[in-house]
Amino acid sequence: MTFMSEQWWSTLNKFSFGDTPQLADKLAQLVVSGVKTGSAWHQNEGQQTQVGQQHVVLDGNGSPVAVIETTELRLLRYDEVDEAFAYDSGEDDRTLASWRAGYRNYYERQGNFAPNMLLYCERFKLIDIIKSI
């Protein structure tokens, strides 16, 4: 892994994790540190990636921090997500219980939580660090 000075990634899709700048910063830091290698989003948001596709992760200020590449994408019900995926998501204590609590809270804030809701569950690998945070 290298710190890149050139912007070869400038044409890639860019996004931030979470729904607040603080959460985006926290999750981007987990990506940069290699702890977070998984994420999920509601099916209603659409399929936002495919295996092999690369994306730029933004921090809470909208600045690029890393390039990731999707390595796996599955459509699962919230209640089908397993401990391995929760661990790869890298959040809180990395247990399934904390993953479920965190995602439940997130989707309740969005107004669309249901125990049987469908989620796109993505695993990804860190390709490059743009900016250390």
N, CA, C and O atoms as CSV, one atom per row, in Angstrom:
chain,resi,resn,atom,element,x,y,z
A,1,MET,N,N,0.838,-1.163,0.000
A,1,MET,CA,C,0.000,0.000,0.000
A,1,MET,C,C,0.890,1.235,0.000
A,1,MET,O,O,1.875,1.303,0.736
A,2,THR,N,N,0.540,2.197,-0.820
A,2,THR,CA,C,1.333,3.414,-0.910
A,2,THR,C,C,0.422,4.617,-0.785
A,2,THR,O,O,-0.781,4.537,-1.035
A,3,PHE,N,N,1.011,5.721,-0.398
A,3,PHE,CA,C,0.298,6.983,-0.416
A,3,PHE,C,C,0.471,7.565,-1.805
A,3,PHE,O,O,1.596,7.776,-2.258
A,4,MET,N,N,-0.623,7.821,-2.473
A,4,MET,CA,C,-0.570,8.283,-3.858
A,4,MET,C,C,-0.654,9.804,-3.910
A,4,MET,O,O,-1.490,10.409,-3.239
A,5,SER,N,N,0.215,10.420,-4.709
A,5,SER,CA,C,0.134,11.866,-4.885
A,5,SER,C,C,-0.643,12.203,-6.155
A,5,SER,O,O,-1.266,13.261,-6.235
A,6,GLU,N,N,-0.613,11.327,-7.133
A,6,GLU,CA,C,-1.372,11.569,-8.350
A,6,GLU,C,C,-2.831,11.209,-8.129
A,6,GLU,O,O,-3.149,10.431,-7.229
A,7,GLN,N,N,-3.710,11.759,-8.929
A,7,GLN,CA,C,-5.134,11.536,-8.726
A,7,GLN,C,C,-5.706,10.589,-9.772
A,7,GLN,O,O,-6.662,10.933,-10.466
A,8,TRP,N,N,-5.128,9.403,-9.888
A,8,TRP,CA,C,-5.618,8.400,-10.830
A,8,TRP,C,C,-7.048,8.003,-10.513
A,8,TRP,O,O,-7.756,7.491,-11.381
A,9,TRP,N,N,-7.480,8.229,-9.289
A,9,TRP,CA,C,-8.780,7.823,-8.794
A,9,TRP,C,C,-9.859,8.882,-9.008
A,9,TRP,O,O,-11.011,8.668,-8.631
A,10,SER,N,N,-9.509,10.009,-9.602
A,10,SER,CA,C,-10.439,11.150,-9.676
A,10,SER,C,C,-11.732,10.852,-10.436
A,10,SER,O,O,-12.733,11.531,-10.207
A,11,THR,N,N,-11.745,9.875,-11.320
A,11,THR,CA,C,-12.970,9.567,-12.078
A,11,THR,C,C,-13.833,8.499,-11.398
A,11,THR,O,O,-14.920,8.187,-11.884
A,12,LEU,N,N,-13.362,7.937,-10.284
A,12,LEU,CA,C,-14.121,6.905,-9.586
A,12,LEU,C,C,-15.300,7.511,-8.834
A,12,LEU,O,O,-15.288,8.691,-8.484
A,13,ASN,N,N,-16.323,6.686,-8.590
A,13,ASN,CA,C,-17.453,7.082,-7.759
A,13,ASN,C,C,-16.946,7.402,-6.355
A,13,ASN,O,O,-16.080,6.703,-5.829
A,14,LYS,N,N,-17.487,8.457,-5.754
A,14,LYS,CA,C,-17.056,8.878,-4.419
A,14,LYS,C,C,-18.248,8.853,-3.471
A,14,LYS,O,O,-19.363,9.202,-3.859
A,15,PHE,N,N,-18.011,8.441,-2.229
A,15,PHE,CA,C,-19.082,8.395,-1.233
A,15,PHE,C,C,-18.479,8.428,0.160
A,15,PHE,O,O,-17.284,8.192,0.344
A,16,SER,N,N,-19.322,8.722,1.130
A,16,SER,CA,C,-18.908,8.604,2.528
A,16,SER,C,C,-19.836,7.619,3.222
A,16,SER,O,O,-21.001,7.478,2.848
A,17,PHE,N,N,-19.318,6.947,4.225
A,17,PHE,CA,C,-20.115,6.047,5.039
A,17,PHE,C,C,-20.886,6.861,6.069
A,17,PHE,O,O,-20.441,7.937,6.466
A,18,GLY,N,N,-22.040,6.358,6.505
A,18,GLY,CA,C,-22.765,6.972,7.601
A,18,GLY,C,C,-23.661,8.123,7.176
A,18,GLY,O,O,-23.773,8.447,5.994
A,19,ASP,N,N,-24.298,8.736,8.178
A,19,ASP,CA,C,-25.256,9.808,7.904
A,19,ASP,C,C,-24.927,11.114,8.617
A,19,ASP,O,O,-25.744,12.034,8.638
A,20,THR,N,N,-23.728,11.197,9.204
A,20,THR,CA,C,-23.253,12.450,9.800
A,20,THR,C,C,-21.771,12.601,9.471
A,20,THR,O,O,-21.096,11.608,9.199
A,21,PRO,N,N,-21.258,13.829,9.491
A,21,PRO,CA,C,-19.818,14.004,9.253
A,21,PRO,C,C,-18.958,13.253,10.278
A,21,PRO,O,O,-17.902,12.723,9.932
A,22,GLN,N,N,-19.406,13.207,11.527
A,22,GLN,CA,C,-18.634,12.520,12.562
A,22,GLN,C,C,-18.572,11.014,12.283
A,22,GLN,O,O,-17.516,10.395,12.414
A,23,LEU,N,N,-19.705,10.439,11.899
A,23,LEU,CA,C,-19.727,9.006,11.590
A,23,LEU,C,C,-18.902,8.719,10.334
A,23,LEU,O,O,-18.205,7.706,10.269
A,24,ALA,N,N,-18.977,9.596,9.346
A,24,ALA,CA,C,-18.171,9.424,8.130
A,24,ALA,C,C,-16.682,9.415,8.462
A,24,ALA,O,O,-15.930,8.602,7.925
A,25,ASP,N,N,-16.253,10.319,9.348
A,25,ASP,CA,C,-14.843,10.358,9.762
A,25,ASP,C,C,-14.443,9.064,10.468
A,25,ASP,O,O,-13.402,8.480,10.168
A,26,LYS,N,N,-15.276,8.626,11.405
A,26,LYS,CA,C,-14.977,7.424,12.179
A,26,LYS,C,C,-14.866,6.202,11.273
A,26,LYS,O,O,-13.930,5.413,11.405
A,27,LEU,N,N,-15.814,6.043,10.358
A,27,LEU,CA,C,-15.815,4.866,9.487
A,27,LEU,C,C,-14.692,4.942,8.449
A,27,LEU,O,O,-14.092,3.921,8.115
A,28,ALA,N,N,-14.407,6.133,7.939
A,28,ALA,CA,C,-13.293,6.287,6.994
A,28,ALA,C,C,-11.970,5.923,7.664
A,28,ALA,O,O,-11.107,5.305,7.041
A,29,GLN,N,N,-11.809,6.301,8.922
A,29,GLN,CA,C,-10.592,5.953,9.650
A,29,GLN,C,C,-10.474,4.435,9.798
A,29,GLN,O,O,-9.377,3.885,9.698
A,30,LEU,N,N,-11.596,3.763,10.035
A,30,LEU,CA,C,-11.572,2.303,10.130
A,30,LEU,C,C,-11.186,1.663,8.799
A,30,LEU,O,O,-10.513,0.632,8.778
A,31,VAL,N,N,-11.610,2.267,7.692
A,31,VAL,CA,C,-11.221,1.766,6.367
A,31,VAL,C,C,-9.724,1.947,6.164
A,31,VAL,O,O,-9.029,1.009,5.773
A,32,VAL,N,N,-9.226,3.150,6.429
A,32,VAL,CA,C,-7.807,3.451,6.230
A,32,VAL,C,C,-6.925,2.552,7.097
A,32,VAL,O,O,-5.846,2.142,6.669
A,33,SER,N,N,-7.377,2.249,8.302
A,33,SER,CA,C,-6.586,1.409,9.205
A,33,SER,C,C,-6.696,-0.080,8.859
A,33,SER,O,O,-5.987,-0.905,9.435
A,34,GLY,N,N,-7.587,-0.425,7.918
A,34,GLY,CA,C,-7.742,-1.822,7.503
A,34,GLY,C,C,-8.691,-2.630,8.367
A,34,GLY,O,O,-8.834,-3.835,8.157
A,35,VAL,N,N,-9.340,-2.001,9.328
A,35,VAL,CA,C,-10.267,-2.703,10.221
A,35,VAL,C,C,-11.612,-2.938,9.540
A,35,VAL,O,O,-12.185,-4.022,9.652
A,36,LYS,N,N,-12.110,-1.938,8.844
A,36,LYS,CA,C,-13.415,-2.032,8.183
A,36,LYS,C,C,-13.228,-2.544,6.761
A,36,LYS,O,O,-12.614,-1.879,5.927
A,37,THR,N,N,-13.761,-3.730,6.494
A,37,THR,CA,C,-13.682,-4.320,5.154
A,37,THR,C,C,-15.058,-4.787,4.681
A,37,THR,O,O,-15.166,-5.588,3.753
A,38,GLY,N,N,-16.106,-4.279,5.328
A,38,GLY,CA,C,-17.469,-4.630,4.947
A,38,GLY,C,C,-18.426,-3.510,5.272
A,38,GLY,O,O,-18.185,-2.706,6.173
A,39,SER,N,N,-19.516,-3.466,4.528
A,39,SER,CA,C,-20.557,-2.474,4.764
A,39,SER,C,C,-21.869,-2.999,4.203
A,39,SER,O,O,-21.892,-3.954,3.427
A,40,ALA,N,N,-22.948,-2.367,4.603
A,40,ALA,CA,C,-24.266,-2.768,4.110
A,40,ALA,C,C,-25.128,-1.541,3.923
A,40,ALA,O,O,-24.946,-0.527,4.598
A,41,TRP,N,N,-26.070,-1.640,3.001
A,41,TRP,CA,C,-27.034,-0.568,2.798
A,41,TRP,C,C,-28.363,-1.174,2.378
A,41,TRP,O,O,-28.428,-2.293,1.868
A,42,HIS,N,N,-29.413,-0.407,2.606
A,42,HIS,CA,C,-30.786,-0.848,2.342
A,42,HIS,C,C,-30.993,-1.084,0.850
A,42,HIS,O,O,-30.485,-0.339,0.013
A,43,GLN,N,N,-31.741,-2.123,0.536
A,43,GLN,CA,C,-32.032,-2.449,-0.863
A,43,GLN,C,C,-32.683,-1.272,-1.591
A,43,GLN,O,O,-32.472,-1.089,-2.790
A,44,ASN,N,N,-33.474,-0.474,-0.868
A,44,ASN,CA,C,-34.135,0.683,-1.486
A,44,ASN,C,C,-33.154,1.698,-2.059
A,44,ASN,O,O,-33.523,2.502,-2.914
A,45,GLU,N,N,-31.900,1.667,-1.591
A,45,GLU,CA,C,-30.872,2.585,-2.092
A,45,GLU,C,C,-30.276,2.103,-3.419
A,45,GLU,O,O,-29.513,2.824,-4.062
A,46,GLY,N,N,-30.627,0.884,-3.819
A,46,GLY,CA,C,-30.153,0.344,-5.089
A,46,GLY,C,C,-28.784,-0.296,-4.986
A,46,GLY,O,O,-28.043,-0.082,-4.027
A,47,GLN,N,N,-28.468,-1.087,-6.001
A,47,GLN,CA,C,-27.153,-1.737,-6.062
A,47,GLN,C,C,-26.146,-0.690,-6.483
A,47,GLN,O,O,-26.173,-0.213,-7.617
A,48,GLN,N,N,-25.258,-0.330,-5.575
A,48,GLN,CA,C,-24.334,0.783,-5.794
A,48,GLN,C,C,-22.947,0.365,-6.237
A,48,GLN,O,O,-22.080,1.211,-6.458
A,49,THR,N,N,-22.735,-0.925,-6.365
A,49,THR,CA,C,-21.422,-1.415,-6.766
A,49,THR,C,C,-21.572,-2.817,-7.348
A,49,THR,O,O,-22.656,-3.401,-7.334
A,50,GLN,N,N,-20.490,-3.329,-7.845
A,50,GLN,CA,C,-20.416,-4.710,-8.296
A,50,GLN,C,C,-19.005,-5.205,-8.012
A,50,GLN,O,O,-18.085,-4.407,-7.835
A,51,VAL,N,N,-18.837,-6.515,-7.970
A,51,VAL,CA,C,-17.523,-7.085,-7.683
A,51,VAL,C,C,-16.513,-6.556,-8.708
A,51,VAL,O,O,-16.754,-6.575,-9.915
A,52,GLY,N,N,-15.379,-6.086,-8.186
A,52,GLY,CA,C,-14.315,-5.539,-9.026
A,52,GLY,C,C,-14.368,-4.032,-9.192
A,52,GLY,O,O,-13.409,-3.433,-9.678
A,53,GLN,N,N,-15.464,-3.410,-8.801
A,53,GLN,CA,C,-15.597,-1.962,-8.950
A,53,GLN,C,C,-14.867,-1.244,-7.816
A,53,GLN,O,O,-14.901,-1.678,-6.665
A,54,GLN,N,N,-14.210,-0.145,-8.161
A,54,GLN,CA,C,-13.481,0.642,-7.177
A,54,GLN,C,C,-14.226,1.938,-6.891
A,54,GLN,O,O,-14.910,2.488,-7.754
A,55,HIS,N,N,-14.073,2.416,-5.641
A,55,HIS,CA,C,-14.721,3.638,-5.179
A,55,HIS,C,C,-13.758,4.422,-4.297
A,55,HIS,O,O,-12.829,3.862,-3.716
A,56,VAL,N,N,-13.996,5.718,-4.208
A,56,VAL,CA,C,-13.248,6.580,-3.310
A,56,VAL,C,C,-14.086,6.822,-2.062
A,56,VAL,O,O,-15.246,7.225,-2.156
A,57,VAL,N,N,-13.505,6.578,-0.903
A,57,VAL,CA,C,-14.153,6.844,0.379
A,57,VAL,C,C,-13.806,8.265,0.796
A,57,VAL,O,O,-12.644,8.671,0.774
A,58,LEU,N,N,-14.844,9.018,1.179
A,58,LEU,CA,C,-14.671,10.396,1.625
A,58,LEU,C,C,-14.786,10.478,3.142
A,58,LEU,O,O,-15.466,9.665,3.767
A,59,ASP,N,N,-14.112,11.471,3.729
A,59,ASP,CA,C,-14.285,11.715,5.160
A,59,ASP,C,C,-15.494,12.627,5.377
A,59,ASP,O,O,-16.220,12.929,4.430
A,60,GLY,N,N,-15.708,13.057,6.596
A,60,GLY,CA,C,-16.866,13.874,6.928
A,60,GLY,C,C,-16.877,15.248,6.298
A,60,GLY,O,O,-17.922,15.897,6.246
A,61,ASN,N,N,-15.723,15.707,5.815
A,61,ASN,CA,C,-15.638,16.997,5.121
A,61,ASN,C,C,-15.749,16.845,3.610
A,61,ASN,O,O,-15.683,17.832,2.878
A,62,GLY,N,N,-15.918,15.612,3.143
A,62,GLY,CA,C,-15.999,15.369,1.710
A,62,GLY,C,C,-14.654,15.241,1.029
A,62,GLY,O,O,-14.569,15.289,-0.198
A,63,SER,N,N,-13.594,15.076,1.821
A,63,SER,CA,C,-12.251,14.908,1.254
A,63,SER,C,C,-11.965,13.431,1.027
A,63,SER,O,O,-12.314,12.603,1.868
A,64,PRO,N,N,-11.339,13.086,-0.090
A,64,PRO,CA,C,-11.013,11.690,-0.369
A,64,PRO,C,C,-9.932,11.164,0.570
A,64,PRO,O,O,-8.933,11.838,0.822
A,65,VAL,N,N,-10.145,9.940,1.091
A,65,VAL,CA,C,-9.161,9.357,2.007
A,65,VAL,C,C,-8.643,8.003,1.551
A,65,VAL,O,O,-7.521,7.629,1.894
A,66,ALA,N,N,-9.448,7.248,0.772
A,66,ALA,CA,C,-9.010,5.897,0.393
A,66,ALA,C,C,-9.737,5.427,-0.854
A,66,ALA,O,O,-10.806,5.926,-1.203
A,67,VAL,N,N,-9.125,4.453,-1.514
A,67,VAL,CA,C,-9.761,3.753,-2.630
A,67,VAL,C,C,-9.995,2.325,-2.173
A,67,VAL,O,O,-9.087,1.663,-1.670
A,68,ILE,N,N,-11.241,1.852,-2.355
A,68,ILE,CA,C,-11.586,0.477,-2.029
A,68,ILE,C,C,-12.086,-0.226,-3.282
A,68,ILE,O,O,-12.504,0.417,-4.246
A,69,GLU,N,N,-12.039,-1.551,-3.257
A,69,GLU,CA,C,-12.552,-2.366,-4.356
A,69,GLU,C,C,-13.488,-3.427,-3.806
A,69,GLU,O,O,-13.137,-4.152,-2.875
A,70,THR,N,N,-14.677,-3.517,-4.379
A,70,THR,CA,C,-15.659,-4.505,-3.958
A,70,THR,C,C,-15.167,-5.904,-4.310
A,70,THR,O,O,-14.792,-6.177,-5.450
A,71,THR,N,N,-15.176,-6.791,-3.309
A,71,THR,CA,C,-14.754,-8.170,-3.527
A,71,THR,C,C,-15.908,-9.158,-3.415
A,71,THR,O,O,-15.811,-10.286,-3.899
A,72,GLU,N,N,-16.996,-8.742,-2.780
A,72,GLU,CA,C,-18.170,-9.600,-2.624
A,72,GLU,C,C,-19.396,-8.719,-2.438
A,72,GLU,O,O,-19.324,-7.675,-1.789
A,73,LEU,N,N,-20.524,-9.141,-3.008
A,73,LEU,CA,C,-21.777,-8.409,-2.846
A,73,LEU,C,C,-22.911,-9.427,-2.781
A,73,LEU,O,O,-23.112,-10.213,-3.708
A,74,ARG,N,N,-23.652,-9.400,-1.665
A,74,ARG,CA,C,-24.779,-10.309,-1.477
A,74,ARG,C,C,-25.982,-9.518,-1.000
A,74,ARG,O,O,-25.840,-8.507,-0.312
A,75,LEU,N,N,-27.155,-9.980,-1.364
A,75,LEU,CA,C,-28.401,-9.400,-0.890
A,75,LEU,C,C,-28.938,-10.319,0.203
A,75,LEU,O,O,-29.302,-11.466,-0.056
A,76,LEU,N,N,-28.980,-9.790,1.446
A,76,LEU,CA,C,-29.397,-10.583,2.601
A,76,LEU,C,C,-30.446,-9.827,3.402
A,76,LEU,O,O,-30.500,-8.597,3.381
A,77,ARG,N,N,-31.275,-10.582,4.106
A,77,ARG,CA,C,-32.156,-9.948,5.080
A,77,ARG,C,C,-31.310,-9.527,6.286
A,77,ARG,O,O,-30.310,-10.163,6.617
A,78,TYR,N,N,-31.730,-8.457,6.921
A,78,TYR,CA,C,-31.057,-7.969,8.133
A,78,TYR,C,C,-30.826,-9.113,9.118
A,78,TYR,O,O,-29.741,-9.234,9.687
A,79,ASP,N,N,-31.840,-9.951,9.320
A,79,ASP,CA,C,-31.730,-11.029,10.299
A,79,ASP,C,C,-30.927,-12.235,9.792
A,79,ASP,O,O,-30.763,-13.209,10.527
A,80,GLU,N,N,-30.426,-12.189,8.553
A,80,GLU,CA,C,-29.571,-13.252,8.013
A,80,GLU,C,C,-28.080,-12.912,8.095
A,80,GLU,O,O,-27.237,-13.778,7.865
A,81,VAL,N,N,-27.755,-11.679,8.417
A,81,VAL,CA,C,-26.355,-11.276,8.497
A,81,VAL,C,C,-25.686,-12.068,9.612
A,81,VAL,O,O,-26.246,-12.215,10.699
A,82,ASP,N,N,-24.484,-12.579,9.341
A,82,ASP,CA,C,-23.811,-13.441,10.310
A,82,ASP,C,C,-22.672,-12.726,11.037
A,82,ASP,O,O,-22.330,-11.583,10.732
A,83,GLU,N,N,-22.100,-13.434,12.001
A,83,GLU,CA,C,-21.038,-12.862,12.830
A,83,GLU,C,C,-19.797,-12.492,12.029
A,83,GLU,O,O,-19.144,-11.492,12.330
A,84,ALA,N,N,-19.461,-13.284,11.013
A,84,ALA,CA,C,-18.279,-12.994,10.199
A,84,ALA,C,C,-18.438,-11.661,9.474
A,84,ALA,O,O,-17.497,-10.871,9.398
A,85,PHE,N,N,-19.642,-11.416,8.939
A,85,PHE,CA,C,-19.860,-10.145,8.250
A,85,PHE,C,C,-19.840,-8.986,9.245
A,85,PHE,O,O,-19.273,-7.932,8.957
A,86,ALA,N,N,-20.449,-9.171,10.400
A,86,ALA,CA,C,-20.440,-8.128,11.429
A,86,ALA,C,C,-18.997,-7.791,11.819
A,86,ALA,O,O,-18.652,-6.620,11.982
A,87,TYR,N,N,-18.172,-8.803,11.966
A,87,TYR,CA,C,-16.765,-8.594,12.310
A,87,TYR,C,C,-16.059,-7.791,11.218
A,87,TYR,O,O,-15.329,-6.845,11.513
A,88,ASP,N,N,-16.279,-8.169,9.955
A,88,ASP,CA,C,-15.634,-7.477,8.837
A,88,ASP,C,C,-16.105,-6.033,8.705
A,88,ASP,O,O,-15.379,-5.196,8.168
A,89,SER,N,N,-17.300,-5.732,9.182
A,89,SER,CA,C,-17.789,-4.348,9.141
A,89,SER,C,C,-16.958,-3.446,10.036
A,89,SER,O,O,-16.911,-2.235,9.820
A,90,GLY,N,N,-16.296,-4.024,11.049
A,90,GLY,CA,C,-15.293,-3.312,11.831
A,90,GLY,C,C,-15.807,-2.308,12.841
A,90,GLY,O,O,-15.012,-1.563,13.414
A,91,GLU,N,N,-17.091,-2.262,13.079
A,91,GLU,CA,C,-17.650,-1.222,13.944
A,91,GLU,C,C,-17.841,-1.717,15.367
A,91,GLU,O,O,-18.003,-2.912,15.614
A,92,ASP,N,N,-17.820,-0.773,16.296
A,92,ASP,CA,C,-18.022,-1.038,17.720
A,92,ASP,C,C,-17.125,-2.184,18.176
A,92,ASP,O,O,-15.917,-2.140,17.943
A,93,ASP,N,N,-17.687,-3.216,18.822
A,93,ASP,CA,C,-16.851,-4.320,19.286
A,93,ASP,C,C,-16.795,-5.472,18.280
A,93,ASP,O,O,-16.280,-6.548,18.586
A,94,ARG,N,N,-17.328,-5.237,17.085
A,94,ARG,CA,C,-17.277,-6.162,15.950
A,94,ARG,C,C,-18.110,-7.424,16.145
A,94,ARG,O,O,-17.931,-8.398,15.414
A,95,THR,N,N,-19.022,-7.422,17.123
A,95,THR,CA,C,-19.891,-8.572,17.332
A,95,THR,C,C,-21.180,-8.410,16.528
A,95,THR,O,O,-21.535,-7.309,16.106
A,96,LEU,N,N,-21.862,-9.519,16.331
A,96,LEU,CA,C,-23.142,-9.486,15.630
A,96,LEU,C,C,-24.154,-8.655,16.407
A,96,LEU,O,O,-24.931,-7.915,15.805
A,97,ALA,N,N,-24.159,-8.764,17.724
A,97,ALA,CA,C,-25.105,-7.990,18.539
A,97,ALA,C,C,-24.897,-6.488,18.355
A,97,ALA,O,O,-25.867,-5.746,18.203
A,98,SER,N,N,-23.646,-6.034,18.368
A,98,SER,CA,C,-23.409,-4.593,18.193
A,98,SER,C,C,-23.679,-4.158,16.761
A,98,SER,O,O,-24.143,-3.041,16.534
A,99,TRP,N,N,-23.396,-5.028,15.785
A,99,TRP,CA,C,-23.711,-4.707,14.392
A,99,TRP,C,C,-25.222,-4.518,14.245
A,99,TRP,O,O,-25.675,-3.535,13.659
A,100,ARG,N,N,-25.994,-5.458,14.777
A,100,ARG,CA,C,-27.454,-5.363,14.666
A,100,ARG,C,C,-27.981,-4.110,15.351
A,100,ARG,O,O,-28.851,-3.431,14.808
A,101,ALA,N,N,-27.469,-3.798,16.528
A,101,ALA,CA,C,-27.918,-2.602,17.237
A,101,ALA,C,C,-27.580,-1.343,16.443
A,101,ALA,O,O,-28.417,-0.452,16.304
A,102,GLY,N,N,-26.368,-1.269,15.929
A,102,GLY,CA,C,-25.954,-0.097,15.167
A,102,GLY,C,C,-26.751,0.092,13.892
A,102,GLY,O,O,-27.181,1.205,13.587
A,103,TYR,N,N,-26.955,-0.989,13.140
A,103,TYR,CA,C,-27.715,-0.880,11.895
A,103,TYR,C,C,-29.198,-0.646,12.167
A,103,TYR,O,O,-29.871,0.055,11.412
A,104,ARG,N,N,-29.695,-1.226,13.232
A,104,ARG,CA,C,-31.100,-0.970,13.597
A,104,ARG,C,C,-31.280,0.516,13.907
A,104,ARG,O,O,-32.204,1.152,13.401
A,105,ASN,N,N,-30.393,1.067,14.742
A,105,ASN,CA,C,-30.475,2.494,15.075
A,105,ASN,C,C,-30.370,3.369,13.833
A,105,ASN,O,O,-31.118,4.333,13.677
A,106,TYR,N,N,-29.437,3.024,12.955
A,106,TYR,CA,C,-29.240,3.796,11.723
A,106,TYR,C,C,-30.512,3.793,10.875
A,106,TYR,O,O,-30.964,4.849,10.432
A,107,TYR,N,N,-31.085,2.617,10.649
A,107,TYR,CA,C,-32.270,2.540,9.790
A,107,TYR,C,C,-33.532,3.036,10.484
A,107,TYR,O,O,-34.477,3.445,9.809
A,108,GLU,N,N,-33.571,3.009,11.793
A,108,GLU,CA,C,-34.683,3.655,12.492
A,108,GLU,C,C,-34.605,5.160,12.312
A,108,GLU,O,O,-35.637,5.810,12.148
A,109,ARG,N,N,-33.384,5.743,12.340
A,109,ARG,CA,C,-33.217,7.182,12.072
A,109,ARG,C,C,-33.684,7.514,10.658
A,109,ARG,O,O,-34.219,8.596,10.414
A,110,GLN,N,N,-33.481,6.582,9.732
A,110,GLN,CA,C,-33.889,6.791,8.340
A,110,GLN,C,C,-35.384,6.528,8.150
A,110,GLN,O,O,-35.955,6.892,7.122
A,111,GLY,N,N,-36.012,5.901,9.137
A,111,GLY,CA,C,-37.436,5.607,9.073
A,111,GLY,C,C,-37.792,4.389,8.250
A,111,GLY,O,O,-38.927,4.270,7.788
A,112,ASN,N,N,-36.837,3.470,8.052
A,112,ASN,CA,C,-37.154,2.298,7.234
A,112,ASN,C,C,-36.560,1.003,7.772
A,112,ASN,O,O,-36.098,0.161,7.001
A,113,PHE,N,N,-36.572,0.841,9.100
A,113,PHE,CA,C,-36.088,-0.410,9.680
A,113,PHE,C,C,-37.191,-1.463,9.691
A,113,PHE,O,O,-38.348,-1.168,9.993
A,114,ALA,N,N,-36.815,-2.689,9.357
A,114,ALA,CA,C,-37.676,-3.861,9.533
A,114,ALA,C,C,-36.745,-5.059,9.716
A,114,ALA,O,O,-35.719,-5.136,9.040
A,115,PRO,N,N,-37.073,-5.993,10.609
A,115,PRO,CA,C,-36.191,-7.143,10.836
A,115,PRO,C,C,-35.951,-7.982,9.580
A,115,PRO,O,O,-34.942,-8.681,9.485
A,116,ASN,N,N,-36.862,-7.916,8.630
A,116,ASN,CA,C,-36.690,-8.701,7.402
A,116,ASN,C,C,-36.302,-7.840,6.197
A,116,ASN,O,O,-36.403,-8.285,5.054
A,117,MET,N,N,-35.858,-6.605,6.457
A,117,MET,CA,C,-35.463,-5.731,5.337
A,117,MET,C,C,-34.264,-6.339,4.618
A,117,MET,O,O,-33.428,-7.011,5.222
A,118,LEU,N,N,-34.202,-6.088,3.321
A,118,LEU,CA,C,-33.085,-6.594,2.519
A,118,LEU,C,C,-31.962,-5.573,2.489
A,118,LEU,O,O,-32.187,-4.374,2.328
A,119,LEU,N,N,-30.752,-6.076,2.648
A,119,LEU,CA,C,-29.556,-5.245,2.633
A,119,LEU,C,C,-28.574,-5.767,1.598
A,119,LEU,O,O,-28.391,-6.975,1.448
A,120,TYR,N,N,-27.947,-4.839,0.886
A,120,TYR,CA,C,-26.785,-5.210,0.089
A,120,TYR,C,C,-25.621,-5.284,1.070
A,120,TYR,O,O,-25.307,-4.298,1.736
A,121,CYS,N,N,-24.987,-6.436,1.161
A,121,CYS,CA,C,-23.854,-6.647,2.064
A,121,CYS,C,C,-22.596,-6.776,1.210
A,121,CYS,O,O,-22.438,-7.721,0.436
A,122,GLU,N,N,-21.718,-5.812,1.373
A,122,GLU,CA,C,-20.513,-5.719,0.550
A,122,GLU,C,C,-19.280,-5.980,1.397
A,122,GLU,O,O,-19.157,-5.485,2.517
A,123,ARG,N,N,-18.383,-6.758,0.847
A,123,ARG,CA,C,-17.030,-6.846,1.384
A,123,ARG,C,C,-16.129,-6.157,0.375
A,123,ARG,O,O,-16.366,-6.212,-0.832
A,124,PHE,N,N,-15.096,-5.511,0.886
A,124,PHE,CA,C,-14.178,-4.775,0.013
A,124,PHE,C,C,-12.763,-4.873,0.555
A,124,PHE,O,O,-12.535,-5.244,1.706
A,125,LYS,N,N,-11.824,-4.527,-0.311
A,125,LYS,CA,C,-10.433,-4.463,0.133
A,125,LYS,C,C,-9.920,-3.054,-0.092
A,125,LYS,O,O,-10.369,-2.347,-0.994
A,126,LEU,N,N,-8.986,-2.667,0.732
A,126,LEU,CA,C,-8.349,-1.360,0.634
A,126,LEU,C,C,-7.313,-1.423,-0.484
A,126,LEU,O,O,-6.390,-2.237,-0.443
A,127,ILE,N,N,-7.475,-0.564,-1.473
A,127,ILE,CA,C,-6.550,-0.522,-2.609
A,127,ILE,C,C,-5.443,0.497,-2.372
A,127,ILE,O,O,-4.268,0.205,-2.595
A,128,ASP,N,N,-5.815,1.697,-1.919
A,128,ASP,CA,C,-4.846,2.746,-1.685
A,128,ASP,C,C,-5.334,3.740,-0.654
A,128,ASP,O,O,-6.535,3.961,-0.498
A,129,ILE,N,N,-4.398,4.326,0.035
A,129,ILE,CA,C,-4.678,5.394,0.980
A,129,ILE,C,C,-4.347,6.710,0.278
A,129,ILE,O,O,-3.226,6.918,-0.188
A,130,ILE,N,N,-5.330,7.582,0.213
A,130,ILE,CA,C,-5.151,8.891,-0.413
A,130,ILE,C,C,-4.654,9.885,0.633
A,130,ILE,O,O,-3.744,10.678,0.391
A,131,LYS,N,N,-5.288,9.810,1.805
A,131,LYS,CA,C,-4.946,10.732,2.886
A,131,LYS,C,C,-5.108,9.984,4.196
A,131,LYS,O,O,-6.138,9.351,4.425
A,132,SER,N,N,-4.109,10.048,5.054
A,132,SER,CA,C,-4.213,9.421,6.365
A,132,SER,C,C,-5.055,10.299,7.280
A,132,SER,O,O,-4.923,11.523,7.297
A,133,ILE,N,N,-5.925,9.637,8.043
A,133,ILE,CA,C,-6.760,10.411,8.970
A,133,ILE,C,C,-6.632,9.877,10.384
A,133,ILE,O,O,-7.263,10.402,11.301
